[in-house]
Every structure is written in C-alpha cells, then in structure tokens.
Amino acid sequence: MFGEILTPINIMQTLGTGFGVMQVILSRQNNINNYLFGILAILLSTIVLYRSKLYGDILLNIYYLIMSVYGYFYWKYGKEKAQRLISVTTLKEQFYAISIVLACFGLMYYWLAFYTNSDVPLWDAIVSAFAWAGMWLMAKRKLENWIYLNISNIISIPLLVYKELYIYAALSVFLFILGTSGYLNWRRIMRNKKEHEYITA
C-alpha cells in the first residue's frame, strides 16, 4: 500500500502541489516571491504531465516558466522602474486577453488533435487557453487574472480526475477557492489604496 503511495509520480505531485499552494497563497497576499515557488512547482509538474500525456499542459508550463521570470521583474520594476501596482484591465488589455484565449485554443487543439497521441485534446486545449491568458494578466498584475485562472481551474478538475491525477485535481479545487479569495483580496487592496489616496489628497 505504502509502495503505491510513495511512487516517484506521487512524490513529485505532492511536492509540486505544496509549492503550487505556496505560490497562490503568496499571490493572494500580493507577494512577489510567489514566482519563486511557482518555478519550482512548474519544473516538478512538467515531469508528471509528460507521463500522463497532457502535452498542452506541458507547453502551458513552459509558458508559465517564461511568464514567471517576466512577471517577477515586471512586478518589481514595471515600465516606470518602480514596483508595479494592482490595476484593472483596460479595454485594449481585455481584447488581448480574449485574443490569447481564442488563439491559444485554436493552435493548441489543432496540435494536440493531429500531432500528438493525446486522448483529451479539446479539454486540454481549453484549460491551457484560459490559463495562458490568466498568467499573462497575472504578470501584468491585473485583477482579472483570477477570473481567467479560475475558469481554467474549474475545467481542469474533471480532466485531472479522468487522468487519475487525484492530487493535482485536489490542488485545482484548492486553487479555485484561493483564486476566488485572491480576487476579493486584490480588489480590497485596490479599494484601500484608492481610499488612502483620497484621504491624503
């Protein structure tokens, strides 16, 4: 019994889950160090996903890795060489986010359906598409990143159960709860900042 539990895949899932949870907790707290834990979670989960033929998620992890490095420096410096603050998306950024979802879904589904042995190309593509847009918005420190990431999380739960990746499915449930809390917390931070600016003006 313990031998089945302590398999390399389960150990990597557990460690990756732990790092992933820490990343979201720190993201919710608006802490820049969330990206450091995220990178560790990405490296571990990529191995697990390869074993499970979730190739769309592997590409998503590579994208996560790039955006994590970008996001760390953008949060820290931004365009004005000062720490970037939380903000809502502009109409232009909303257009970009939706475009990322549509383009990513189309390209990912085509690749998964015709060039891999994936047995879940549609669902893998949908999960990846919303996560790509959400991670881009997270790197930009945009409030709406939580909405896109939560859409990805809620769809990924049955997909991961189907793939018998129960630890990651449980993580997705937890991430959905934290994502909802993160959205509310970021919105509170924004409101408090605006109230402070009004008082001190």
Backbone as CSV, one residue per row, in Angstrom:
resi,resn,N_x,N_y,N_z,CA_x,CA_y,CA_z,C_x,C_y,C_z
1,MET,0.834,-1.208,0.000,0.000,0.000,0.000,0.868,1.258,0.000
2,PHE,1.833,1.295,0.945,2.710,2.464,1.018,3.576,2.570,-0.223
3,GLY,3.892,1.393,-0.809,4.685,1.418,-2.026,3.962,2.108,-3.161
4,GLU,2.606,1.909,-3.210,1.816,2.561,-4.246,1.713,4.058,-4.011
5,ILE,1.677,4.446,-2.733,1.553,5.863,-2.400,2.856,6.600,-2.657
6,LEU,3.974,5.948,-2.271,5.277,6.600,-2.361,5.969,6.334,-3.700
7,THR,5.205,6.423,-4.777,5.806,6.304,-6.100,6.434,7.641,-6.473
8,PRO,7.416,7.632,-7.381,8.030,8.905,-7.793,7.012,9.930,-8.288
9,ILE,5.997,9.454,-9.055,4.991,10.382,-9.588,4.203,11.028,-8.454
10,ASN,3.784,10.218,-7.471,3.008,10.763,-6.352,3.849,11.710,-5.502
11,ILE,5.118,11.370,-5.331,6.002,12.250,-4.553,6.166,13.587,-5.260
12,MET,6.365,13.537,-6.593,6.512,14.783,-7.348,5.215,15.584,-7.349
13,GLN,4.073,14.873,-7.442,2.783,15.563,-7.369,2.623,16.271,-6.031
14,THR,3.015,15.584,-4.961,2.863,16.154,-3.622,3.749,17.378,-3.441
15,LEU,5.024,17.251,-3.844,5.934,18.386,-3.722,5.485,19.546,-4.614
16,GLY,5.115,19.214,-5.855,4.646,20.247,-6.765,3.400,20.937,-6.248
17,THR,2.520,20.146,-5.622,1.309,20.716,-5.039,1.647,21.678,-3.912
18,GLY,2.597,21.277,-3.074,2.999,22.134,-1.963,3.557,23.469,-2.445
19,PHE,4.429,23.409,-3.442,4.999,24.641,-3.994,3.913,25.471,-4.688
20,GLY,2.993,24.784,-5.378,1.921,25.499,-6.059,0.996,26.214,-5.095
21,VAL,0.702,25.546,-3.983,-0.143,26.167,-2.956,0.538,27.406,-2.390
22,MET,1.835,27.290,-2.118,2.567,28.443,-1.584,2.565,29.597,-2.579
23,GLN,2.667,29.270,-3.874,2.664,30.330,-4.875,1.351,31.102,-4.851
24,VAL,0.227,30.370,-4.814,-1.074,31.042,-4.852,-1.332,31.813,-3.563
25,ILE,-0.901,31.262,-2.438,-1.058,31.970,-1.167,-0.298,33.291,-1.209
26,LEU,0.932,33.241,-1.715,1.726,34.460,-1.808,1.165,35.420,-2.857
27,SER,0.598,34.875,-3.948,-0.035,35.723,-4.959,-1.226,36.446,-4.357
28,ARG,-2.015,35.697,-3.585,-3.178,36.292,-2.935,-2.763,37.443,-2.033
29,GLN,-1.599,37.299,-1.387,-1.090,38.336,-0.490,-0.341,39.432,-1.244
30,ASN,-0.354,39.337,-2.573,0.316,40.332,-3.413,1.828,40.341,-3.156
31,ASN,2.389,39.132,-2.918,3.802,38.981,-2.589,4.567,38.530,-3.831
32,ILE,5.575,39.272,-4.208,6.343,38.996,-5.426,7.047,37.641,-5.387
33,ASN,7.340,37.121,-4.197,8.056,35.843,-4.088,7.209,34.656,-4.525
34,ASN,5.943,34.883,-4.855,5.104,33.795,-5.354,5.728,33.157,-6.584
35,TYR,6.426,33.954,-7.388,7.003,33.427,-8.630,8.120,32.418,-8.369
36,LEU,8.837,32.565,-7.282,9.923,31.638,-6.976,9.376,30.243,-6.668
37,PHE,8.298,30.194,-5.881,7.656,28.904,-5.591,6.994,28.348,-6.844
38,GLY,6.460,29.245,-7.672,5.825,28.811,-8.901,6.787,28.104,-9.836
39,ILE,8.000,28.599,-9.920,9.003,27.984,-10.798,9.326,26.559,-10.338
40,LEU,9.450,26.352,-9.035,9.704,25.009,-8.516,8.536,24.068,-8.825
41,ALA,7.307,24.570,-8.667,6.127,23.754,-8.959,6.067,23.395,-10.441
42,ILE,6.426,24.328,-11.295,6.400,24.112,-12.740,7.353,22.987,-13.137
43,LEU,8.567,23.020,-12.624,9.571,22.024,-13.001,9.145,20.618,-12.607
44,LEU,8.546,20.479,-11.420,8.097,19.160,-10.960,6.884,18.678,-11.738
45,SER,5.919,19.555,-11.949,4.682,19.131,-12.602,4.895,18.798,-14.075
46,THR,5.887,19.391,-14.705,6.159,19.098,-16.115,6.483,17.612,-16.307
47,ILE,7.233,17.047,-15.381,7.580,15.623,-15.460,6.332,14.764,-15.324
48,VAL,5.474,15.110,-14.362,4.242,14.357,-14.130,3.324,14.442,-15.349
49,LEU,3.187,15.617,-15.906,2.288,15.820,-17.040,2.769,15.061,-18.278
50,TYR,4.080,14.962,-18.450,4.620,14.211,-19.584,4.246,12.740,-19.486
51,ARG,4.322,12.214,-18.273,3.955,10.806,-18.056,2.468,10.566,-18.316
52,SER,1.648,11.621,-18.177,0.198,11.492,-18.339,-0.295,11.947,-19.711
53,LYS,0.627,12.287,-20.620,0.308,12.692,-21.986,-0.516,13.980,-22.058
54,LEU,-0.382,14.840,-21.068,-1.071,16.133,-21.091,-0.119,17.169,-21.694
55,TYR,0.064,17.043,-23.005,1.074,17.834,-23.684,0.730,19.331,-23.723
56,GLY,-0.569,19.621,-23.780,-0.969,21.022,-23.751,-0.556,21.678,-22.451
57,ASP,-0.685,20.941,-21.365,-0.290,21.469,-20.063,1.222,21.608,-19.946
58,ILE,1.963,20.762,-20.662,3.420,20.885,-20.660,3.830,22.194,-21.329
59,LEU,3.232,22.478,-22.481,3.507,23.752,-23.145,3.087,24.917,-22.257
60,LEU,1.964,24.722,-21.563,1.496,25.753,-20.636,2.522,25.986,-19.544
61,ASN,3.132,24.915,-19.054,4.150,25.047,-18.010,5.388,25.791,-18.507
62,ILE,5.771,25.530,-19.756,6.897,26.266,-20.330,6.564,27.754,-20.396
63,TYR,5.336,28.031,-20.811,4.862,29.416,-20.847,4.835,30.008,-19.437
64,TYR,4.344,29.222,-18.465,4.350,29.658,-17.062,5.755,30.048,-16.616
65,LEU,6.725,29.217,-17.006,8.104,29.467,-16.595,8.597,30.806,-17.152
66,ILE,8.326,31.029,-18.442,8.740,32.294,-19.067,8.029,33.472,-18.410
67,MET,6.705,33.330,-18.210,5.927,34.419,-17.630,6.258,34.640,-16.160
68,SER,6.714,33.600,-15.480,7.106,33.749,-14.079,8.344,34.632,-13.961
69,VAL,9.310,34.384,-14.843,10.517,35.220,-14.853,10.158,36.647,-15.252
70,TYR,9.340,36.766,-16.318,8.903,38.090,-16.764,8.099,38.794,-15.668
71,GLY,7.159,38.043,-15.063,6.295,38.623,-14.038,7.072,39.103,-12.825
72,TYR,8.083,38.350,-12.440,8.884,38.746,-11.270,9.504,40.124,-11.496
73,PHE,10.117,40.303,-12.665,10.783,41.576,-12.934,9.784,42.693,-13.239
74,TYR,8.645,42.333,-13.849,7.633,43.355,-14.130,6.994,43.859,-12.835
75,TRP,6.701,42.913,-11.920,6.152,43.305,-10.618,7.137,44.203,-9.883
76,LYS,8.405,43.865,-9.997,9.419,44.568,-9.220,9.732,45.948,-9.797
77,TYR,9.742,46.032,-11.119,10.173,47.282,-11.744,9.113,47.939,-12.633
78,GLY,8.337,47.134,-13.370,7.359,47.721,-14.275,8.026,48.579,-15.335
79,LYS,7.233,49.328,-16.047,7.781,50.205,-17.089,8.427,51.456,-16.500
80,GLU,7.979,51.817,-15.297,8.482,53.054,-14.699,9.632,52.825,-13.733
81,LYS,10.212,51.611,-13.755,11.311,51.266,-12.861,10.919,51.432,-11.385
82,ALA,9.654,51.239,-11.096,9.162,51.255,-9.720,8.196,50.092,-9.572
83,GLN,7.968,49.637,-8.355,7.145,48.455,-8.149,5.752,48.639,-8.748
84,ARG,5.320,47.651,-9.527,4.048,47.728,-10.239,2.899,47.472,-9.269
85,LEU,1.803,48.254,-9.393,0.656,48.128,-8.516,-0.474,47.368,-9.205
86,ILE,-1.396,46.829,-8.408,-2.561,46.136,-8.938,-3.442,47.138,-9.679
87,SER,-4.005,46.706,-10.811,-4.935,47.554,-11.548,-5.917,46.674,-12.310
88,VAL,-6.975,47.285,-12.819,-7.938,46.549,-13.641,-7.511,46.660,-15.100
89,THR,-8.002,45.752,-15.913,-7.626,45.747,-17.325,-8.308,46.877,-18.077
90,THR,-7.598,47.419,-19.040,-8.180,48.384,-19.957,-8.920,47.604,-21.051
91,LEU,-9.687,48.301,-21.879,-10.373,47.640,-22.989,-9.372,46.974,-23.927
92,LYS,-8.243,47.623,-24.145,-7.206,47.056,-25.004,-6.658,45.764,-24.406
93,GLU,-6.424,45.753,-23.106,-5.905,44.551,-22.439,-6.949,43.444,-22.411
94,GLN,-8.224,43.797,-22.274,-9.283,42.793,-22.333,-9.320,42.138,-23.708
95,PHE,-9.140,42.947,-24.742,-9.101,42.413,-26.099,-7.922,41.458,-26.265
96,TYR,-6.769,41.842,-25.736,-5.588,40.989,-25.817,-5.825,39.659,-25.091
97,ALA,-6.430,39.730,-23.907,-6.664,38.522,-23.115,-7.598,37.558,-23.842
98,ILE,-8.682,38.082,-24.397,-9.617,37.234,-25.142,-8.958,36.675,-26.391
99,SER,-8.132,37.480,-27.024,-7.414,37.026,-28.214,-6.452,35.894,-27.875
100,ILE,-5.803,35.989,-26.714,-4.902,34.921,-26.268,-5.678,33.624,-26.084
101,VAL,-6.865,33.721,-25.462,-7.694,32.530,-25.246,-8.050,31.878,-26.573
102,LEU,-8.557,32.665,-27.507,-9.004,32.117,-28.792,-7.845,31.558,-29.619
103,ALA,-6.756,32.318,-29.700,-5.609,31.874,-30.487,-4.970,30.634,-29.880
104,CYS,-4.818,30.654,-28.569,-4.204,29.512,-27.894,-5.064,28.263,-28.045
105,PHE,-6.381,28.422,-27.880,-7.264,27.262,-28.023,-7.167,26.671,-29.423
106,GLY,-7.254,27.531,-30.445,-7.212,27.039,-31.809,-5.918,26.320,-32.139
107,LEU,-4.795,26.939,-31.811,-3.492,26.347,-32.103,-3.249,25.089,-31.282
108,MET,-3.615,25.141,-29.994,-3.378,24.007,-29.110,-4.222,22.806,-29.517
109,TYR,-5.487,23.053,-29.809,-6.364,21.940,-30.190,-5.880,21.290,-31.489
110,TYR,-5.513,22.113,-32.460,-5.029,21.569,-33.739,-3.793,20.706,-33.520
111,TRP,-2.852,21.203,-32.734,-1.618,20.458,-32.478,-1.886,19.167,-31.712
112,LEU,-2.707,19.269,-30.669,-2.982,18.085,-29.848,-3.767,17.031,-30.612
113,ALA,-4.732,17.465,-31.420,-5.602,16.529,-32.133,-4.902,15.822,-33.281
114,PHE,-3.993,16.522,-33.948,-3.417,15.962,-35.169,-1.940,15.587,-35.079
115,TYR,-1.242,16.032,-34.040,0.196,15.785,-33.985,0.665,15.133,-32.678
116,THR,-0.270,14.759,-31.813,0.104,14.055,-30.579,-0.840,12.880,-30.368
117,ASN,-0.529,12.052,-29.377,-1.411,10.929,-29.039,-2.328,11.278,-27.861
118,SER,-2.586,12.558,-27.656,-3.485,12.988,-26.586,-4.886,12.430,-26.813
119,ASP,-5.513,11.945,-25.758,-6.887,11.453,-25.854,-7.901,12.475,-25.342
120,VAL,-7.413,13.663,-24.956,-8.310,14.716,-24.471,-7.907,16.066,-25.065
121,PRO,-7.776,16.164,-26.381,-7.269,17.411,-26.978,-8.157,18.620,-26.724
122,LEU,-9.479,18.433,-26.767,-10.390,19.558,-26.577,-10.263,20.156,-25.185
123,TRP,-10.355,19.293,-24.172,-10.330,19.789,-22.794,-8.954,20.302,-22.400
124,ASP,-7.919,19.637,-22.868,-6.560,20.093,-22.592,-6.333,21.472,-23.191
125,ALA,-6.875,21.689,-24.390,-6.720,22.976,-25.071,-7.480,24.091,-24.351
126,ILE,-8.689,23.788,-23.868,-9.485,24.793,-23.166,-8.803,25.212,-21.867
127,VAL,-8.358,24.223,-21.091,-7.668,24.514,-19.830,-6.448,25.387,-20.086
128,SER,-5.675,25.016,-21.087,-4.457,25.757,-21.398,-4.762,27.175,-21.863
129,ALA,-5.788,27.339,-22.691,-6.096,28.651,-23.271,-6.414,29.683,-22.196
130,PHE,-7.289,29.337,-21.256,-7.643,30.291,-20.203,-6.470,30.526,-19.247
131,ALA,-5.679,29.492,-19.022,-4.528,29.657,-18.136,-3.468,30.552,-18.761
132,TRP,-3.265,30.450,-20.070,-2.296,31.315,-20.757,-2.684,32.773,-20.578
133,ALA,-3.966,33.072,-20.809,-4.428,34.455,-20.661,-4.339,34.909,-19.209
134,GLY,-4.714,34.022,-18.287,-4.660,34.365,-16.863,-3.255,34.652,-16.381
135,MET,-2.301,33.864,-16.851,-0.919,34.068,-16.426,-0.361,35.368,-16.992
136,TRP,-0.761,35.711,-18.208,-0.338,36.988,-18.795,-0.868,38.163,-17.967
137,LEU,-2.128,38.058,-17.564,-2.727,39.106,-16.746,-2.103,39.147,-15.350
138,MET,-1.745,37.980,-14.817,-1.071,37.932,-13.514,0.270,38.654,-13.592
139,ALA,1.021,38.395,-14.666,2.321,39.048,-14.827,2.168,40.561,-14.929
140,LYS,1.032,41.002,-15.510,0.747,42.431,-15.619,0.151,42.992,-14.324
141,ARG,-0.055,42.147,-13.359,-0.649,42.496,-12.063,-2.053,43.069,-12.245
142,LYS,-2.846,42.382,-13.072,-4.210,42.794,-13.354,-5.193,41.966,-12.523
143,LEU,-6.189,42.626,-11.974,-7.162,41.978,-11.097,-7.851,40.797,-11.773
144,GLU,-8.148,40.949,-13.050,-8.935,39.924,-13.751,-8.185,38.626,-13.995
145,ASN,-6.901,38.582,-13.654,-6.160,37.334,-13.845,-6.806,36.189,-13.093
146,TRP,-7.397,36.501,-11.926,-8.018,35.458,-11.102,-9.231,34.844,-11.794
147,ILE,-9.952,35.633,-12.568,-11.130,35.114,-13.269,-10.716,34.094,-14.324
148,TYR,-9.727,34.453,-15.126,-9.260,33.550,-16.182,-8.642,32.279,-15.589
149,LEU,-7.835,32.445,-14.545,-7.200,31.277,-13.928,-8.231,30.362,-13.284
150,ASN,-9.299,30.937,-12.718,-10.319,30.111,-12.093,-11.157,29.356,-13.112
151,ILE,-11.379,29.948,-14.278,-12.055,29.203,-15.344,-11.216,27.988,-15.726
152,SER,-9.909,28.196,-15.845,-9.004,27.091,-16.151,-9.025,26.042,-15.048
153,ASN,-9.014,26.489,-13.799,-9.005,25.552,-12.668,-10.256,24.688,-12.622
154,ILE,-11.422,25.297,-12.800,-12.672,24.552,-12.667,-12.827,23.512,-13.773
155,ILE,-12.307,23.825,-14.971,-12.383,22.865,-16.071,-11.354,21.755,-15.902
156,SER,-10.215,22.081,-15.294,-9.141,21.091,-15.160,-9.462,20.006,-14.129
157,ILE,-10.376,20.274,-13.196,-10.669,19.304,-12.129,-11.143,17.968,-12.690
158,PRO,-12.218,17.929,-13.499,-12.631,16.624,-14.051,-11.599,16.019,-14.994
159,LEU,-10.838,16.872,-15.693,-9.802,16.360,-16.589,-8.730,15.610,-15.801
160,LEU,-8.294,16.180,-14.693,-7.261,15.545,-13.879,-7.778,14.284,-13.186
161,VAL,-9.051,14.290,-12.800,-9.649,13.082,-12.218,-9.674,11.971,-13.264
162,TYR,-10.046,12.328,-14.488,-10.061,11.359,-15.585,-8.679,10.765,-15.808
163,LYS,-7.647,11.583,-15.641,-6.273,11.124,-15.826,-5.708,10.461,-14.563
164,GLU,-6.539,10.342,-13.537,-6.167,9.719,-12.257,-5.044,10.474,-11.554
165,LEU,-4.967,11.765,-11.798,-4.022,12.630,-11.083,-4.786,13.311,-9.950
166,TYR,-5.127,12.500,-8.954,-6.051,12.957,-7.916,-5.457,14.057,-7.041
167,ILE,-4.157,14.010,-6.830,-3.524,15.046,-6.011,-3.611,16.392,-6.718
168,TYR,-3.349,16.394,-8.024,-3.441,17.642,-8.778,-4.892,18.098,-8.921
169,ALA,-5.829,17.141,-8.979,-7.249,17.513,-9.022,-7.649,18.212,-7.720
170,ALA,-7.178,17.664,-6.595,-7.450,18.299,-5.304,-6.796,19.668,-5.235
171,LEU,-5.598,19.782,-5.809,-4.921,21.077,-5.848,-5.739,22.084,-6.646
172,SER,-6.331,21.643,-7.764,-7.129,22.546,-8.587,-8.360,23.043,-7.834
173,VAL,-8.957,22.169,-7.027,-10.085,22.602,-6.189,-9.620,23.674,-5.221
174,PHE,-8.485,23.407,-4.580,-7.934,24.359,-3.616,-7.561,25.671,-4.299
175,LEU,-6.985,25.579,-5.498,-6.592,26.780,-6.235,-7.813,27.599,-6.640
176,PHE,-8.911,26.901,-6.950,-10.144,27.620,-7.286,-10.636,28.426,-6.088
177,ILE,-10.591,27.810,-4.916,-11.013,28.509,-3.693,-10.088,29.688,-3.411
178,LEU,-8.773,29.443,-3.519,-7.809,30.520,-3.293,-7.921,31.607,-4.362
179,GLY,-8.226,31.191,-5.595,-8.380,32.161,-6.669,-9.537,33.116,-6.403
180,THR,-10.636,32.568,-5.898,-11.775,33.406,-5.535,-11.390,34.356,-4.408
181,SER,-10.694,33.815,-3.410,-10.235,34.641,-2.299,-9.223,35.681,-2.770
182,GLY,-8.352,35.288,-3.703,-7.353,36.207,-4.232,-7.987,37.381,-4.957
183,TYR,-9.024,37.101,-5.740,-9.734,38.166,-6.447,-10.307,39.174,-5.456
184,LEU,-10.972,38.659,-4.426,-11.587,39.542,-3.421,-10.524,40.323,-2.654
185,ASN,-9.390,39.672,-2.366,-8.334,40.334,-1.609,-7.660,41.427,-2.437
186,TRP,-7.381,41.135,-3.707,-6.775,42.150,-4.581,-7.717,43.338,-4.757
187,ARG,-9.010,43.054,-4.871,-9.969,44.146,-5.021,-9.995,45.007,-3.757
188,ARG,-9.880,44.369,-2.599,-9.833,45.106,-1.338,-8.578,45.976,-1.267
189,ILE,-7.442,45.418,-1.698,-6.188,46.185,-1.706,-6.322,47.416,-2.594
190,MET,-6.935,47.237,-3.763,-7.127,48.357,-4.677,-8.014,49.436,-4.051
191,ARG,-9.112,49.013,-3.422,-10.033,49.971,-2.815,-9.379,50.722,-1.664
192,ASN,-8.615,49.983,-0.856,-7.934,50.623,0.271,-6.928,51.655,-0.211
193,LYS,-6.238,51.332,-1.310,-5.260,52.274,-1.857,-5.961,53.533,-2.364
194,LYS,-7.089,53.349,-3.059,-7.824,54.499,-3.573,-8.366,55.367,-2.434
195,GLU,-8.862,54.702,-1.368,-9.377,55.460,-0.222,-8.252,56.250,0.448
196,HIS,-7.066,55.628,0.546,-5.914,56.293,1.158,-5.504,57.502,0.316
197,GLU,-5.501,57.348,-1.021,-5.145,58.452,-1.892,-6.142,59.594,-1.752
198,TYR,-7.431,59.243,-1.603,-8.462,60.275,-1.455,-8.311,61.050,-0.151
199,ILE,-7.981,60.304,0.924,-7.836,60.926,2.233,-6.634,61.850,2.278
200,THR,-5.518,61.409,1.647,-4.279,62.178,1.731,-4.208,63.276,0.673
201,ALA,-5.133,63.254,-0.279,-5.091,64.258,-1.362,-5.409,65.659,-0.839
